[in-house]
Amino acid sequence: RELSRRGLEVAAGTACYRFDQYEKFADFRPVVEKLCARIASMGGKYLVTMDESDVGLYSEKKADYTPALWNKYLTMFREMGEFAQREFGLMMVYHPHIKSLIETEGEIVRLLDATGLNLCFDTGHHAYVNGNGQFGDPSVPDFIHRYAERIKYLHFKQVDGEVYARVMREHLDSDTAFDIDVMCDLPDGIIDFKAVKQALEDIHFDGIGVVESDMPKAPNEKAFASACRNLAYLREIQLID
């Protein structure tokens, strides 16, 4: 009722778990089932899934992962997606994320090949992990072109080039990077969103796009102003109506 009063609809819900704490999907299926039921009851169509496993401060623990361990995680993701679709008609879209099981392009491709899942593609997280840190960094539009069929959901986010350079220079961990605002407003960073717009037009993208900012220390007023500015910018470049 509250959503309807404001002309709003639910697009998705988010499942954010520490998958390293589980051995199999059945171990956490009850919480997924409860979430999926809530999403479906409100007319949502997507289950956005992110990982919060302890992979180390710099993701260094993954260097010791065996093929069997990777297979365990990928099997859990695949079975979770199949469950959401079969039982609730929801498409599970996996969100690659800094300092998690799935962040590098190699890990993303392995996920796609092993699970059949589609992506919630976050432009900022992708550029942070896989980009060159320079203005006009092509990592985001290039990936969109190469994996067009698997990108069903978007998070629009931006990387501050100067802060990113400091992170690399001082070898700062990603938590510290976020605290010093490595993510910035969409007009201000290294990702050329006009190139992103062109890439999305080229692939005829018609999924969901979320204007998102990572501002862990910002008061509500600052976060709201950022969201408004980002939305206005996407309209200005005609990426959205």
C-alpha positions in Angstrom: 0.0 0.0 0.0 2.8 2.4 0.9 4.5 1.8 -2.4 1.3 2.2 -4.4 0.6 5.5 -2.7 3.9 6.8 -4.0 3.6 5.4 -7.5 6.4 2.9 -6.8 6.9 -0.8 -7.7 9.3 -3.4 -6.4 11.9 -4.6 -9.0 14.0 -6.9 -6.9 15.2 -8.0 -3.6 18.8 -8.6 -2.6 20.3 -11.7 -1.1 23.7 -10.9 0.5 25.2 -13.9 2.3 28.6 -15.2 3.5 28.6 -18.2 1.2 31.9 -19.4 2.7 29.9 -20.4 5.8 27.9 -23.0 4.0 28.6 -26.4 2.5 25.5 -26.7 0.2 22.5 -24.7 -0.9 20.2 -26.6 1.4 22.0 -25.1 4.4 20.6 -21.6 3.6 17.6 -22.4 1.4 15.1 -21.4 4.2 16.3 -17.8 4.2 16.3 -17.7 0.4 12.8 -19.1 0.3 11.5 -16.5 2.8 13.1 -13.6 0.8 11.9 -14.9 -2.6 8.3 -15.2 -1.2 8.4 -11.6 -0.1 9.8 -10.4 -3.4 7.2 -12.4 -5.4 4.3 -11.2 -3.2 5.1 -7.6 -4.1 5.5 -8.3 -7.8 9.3 -8.2 -8.0 10.9 -10.2 -10.8 14.6 -10.4 -9.8 16.7 -11.8 -7.0 20.0 -9.8 -6.8 22.7 -12.0 -5.2 26.0 -10.8 -3.7 28.7 -12.5 -1.7 30.1 -11.4 1.7 32.6 -14.3 2.2 35.9 -13.7 4.1 38.3 -13.7 1.2 40.9 -11.6 3.0 41.6 -7.9 3.2 42.9 -7.9 -0.4 41.0 -11.0 -1.6 44.3 -12.9 -1.1 42.7 -16.0 0.4 41.3 -16.9 -3.0 44.8 -17.7 -4.2 44.6 -21.0 -2.1 41.1 -22.1 -3.3 41.1 -25.5 -4.9 39.0 -26.5 -7.9 36.8 -28.5 -5.6 36.1 -25.5 -3.4 35.3 -23.3 -6.5 33.0 -26.0 -7.7 31.2 -26.0 -4.3 30.5 -22.3 -4.5 29.4 -22.4 -8.1 27.1 -25.3 -7.5 25.5 -23.3 -4.6 24.9 -20.3 -6.9 23.5 -22.5 -9.7 21.1 -24.3 -7.4 20.0 -21.1 -5.7 19.2 -19.6 -9.1 17.3 -22.7 -10.2 15.3 -22.6 -6.9 14.3 -19.0 -7.3 13.2 -19.5 -10.9 11.4 -22.8 -10.3 9.6 -22.0 -7.1 8.9 -18.3 -7.4 9.5 -17.3 -11.1 12.3 -15.0 -10.1 15.4 -14.4 -12.2 18.5 -14.5 -10.0 21.1 -12.1 -11.2 24.5 -12.3 -9.7 26.3 -9.1 -8.6 30.1 -9.3 -8.9 31.5 -7.2 -6.0 34.9 -5.9 -4.8 36.5 -8.2 -2.2 34.2 -11.2 -2.8 34.2 -14.6 -4.4 33.3 -13.1 -7.8 35.0 -9.9 -8.8 37.6 -10.3 -11.6 36.6 -10.8 -15.2 38.0 -14.3 -15.0 35.9 -15.2 -12.1 32.8 -13.6 -13.7 33.3 -15.6 -16.9 33.8 -18.8 -14.8 30.5 -18.1 -13.0 28.6 -17.5 -16.3 30.0 -20.7 -17.8 29.4 -22.9 -14.8 26.0 -21.7 -13.6 24.0 -20.3 -16.5 23.1 -17.3 -14.3 22.8 -13.8 -15.6 24.4 -10.7 -14.1 23.6 -7.6 -12.1 26.4 -5.6 -13.7 27.8 -2.9 -11.4 29.8 -0.4 -13.4 31.8 0.9 -10.5 32.8 -2.4 -9.0 33.8 -3.7 -12.4 36.0 -0.7 -13.2 37.6 -0.7 -9.8 38.7 -4.3 -10.1 39.1 -4.7 -13.9 39.8 -1.2 -15.2 42.9 0.9 -15.8 42.0 3.8 -13.4 42.2 6.3 -16.3 39.5 8.6 -17.6 37.7 6.9 -20.4 38.6 3.4 -19.0 37.0 1.0 -21.5 36.5 -1.9 -19.2 32.8 -1.3 -18.6 31.5 -0.7 -22.2 33.8 -3.5 -23.5 32.3 -6.0 -21.0 28.8 -4.9 -21.9 29.4 -5.6 -25.6 31.1 -9.0 -25.0 28.5 -10.3 -22.5 25.3 -8.6 -23.8 23.1 -11.6 -23.5 24.0 -12.1 -19.8 23.5 -8.6 -18.5 19.9 -8.2 -17.3 20.2 -5.7 -14.5 22.5 -2.7 -13.9 23.9 -0.7 -11.1 25.1 2.7 -12.3 28.2 3.7 -10.3 31.3 5.7 -10.8 35.0 5.6 -9.7 37.0 8.7 -8.6 40.2 8.5 -10.6 42.3 10.5 -8.1 41.2 8.5 -5.1 41.7 5.3 -7.0 45.3 6.4 -7.9 45.9 7.0 -4.2 44.5 3.5 -3.3 46.8 1.9 -5.8 49.8 4.0 -4.8 49.4 3.4 -1.0 48.1 -0.2 -1.4 44.9 0.6 0.5 42.3 -2.1 1.1 38.9 -1.7 -0.5 37.2 -0.9 2.8 39.5 2.0 3.3 39.0 3.0 -0.3 35.2 3.2 0.1 35.6 5.2 3.4 37.6 7.8 1.5 35.0 7.9 -1.3 36.6 6.0 -4.1 33.1 5.9 -5.6 31.8 9.3 -6.7 29.0 11.0 -8.6 28.4 9.7 -12.2 29.6 12.9 -14.0 32.9 13.0 -12.1 34.9 9.8 -12.6 36.8 7.6 -14.9 33.9 5.8 -16.6 32.6 7.5 -19.7 28.9 7.1 -19.3 28.2 8.3 -22.8 30.2 5.3 -24.0 28.2 3.2 -21.6 25.0 4.6 -23.1 26.2 3.7 -26.6 27.0 0.2 -25.5 23.6 -0.3 -23.9 22.0 1.0 -27.1 24.1 -1.3 -29.2 23.0 -4.4 -27.2 19.3 -3.1 -27.0 19.3 -3.4 -23.2 15.8 -3.3 -21.8 16.4 -4.4 -18.2 16.5 -2.7 -14.8 19.0 0.1 -14.1 19.6 1.3 -10.5 21.2 4.7 -9.7 23.5 3.7 -6.8 26.2 5.4 -4.7 28.5 3.9 -2.2 28.9 6.6 0.4 29.4 4.9 3.8 30.0 8.0 5.8 27.6 10.4 4.1 24.6 11.8 6.0 21.2 11.3 4.4 21.1 14.7 2.9 24.3 14.3 1.1 23.4 10.8 -0.2 20.0 12.1 -1.4 21.6 15.1 -3.2 24.0 12.7 -4.9 21.2 10.4 -6.0 19.3 13.3 -7.5 22.4 14.6 -9.3 23.1 11.2 -10.7 19.6 10.7 -11.9 19.6 14.2 -13.5 22.9 13.4 -15.3 21.6 10.1 -16.8 18.6 12.0 -18.1 20.9 14.8 -19.4 22.9 12.3 -21.5 19.6 10.5 -22.4 20.6 7.2 -21.0 17.2 7.1 -19.3 14.0 8.9 -20.0 
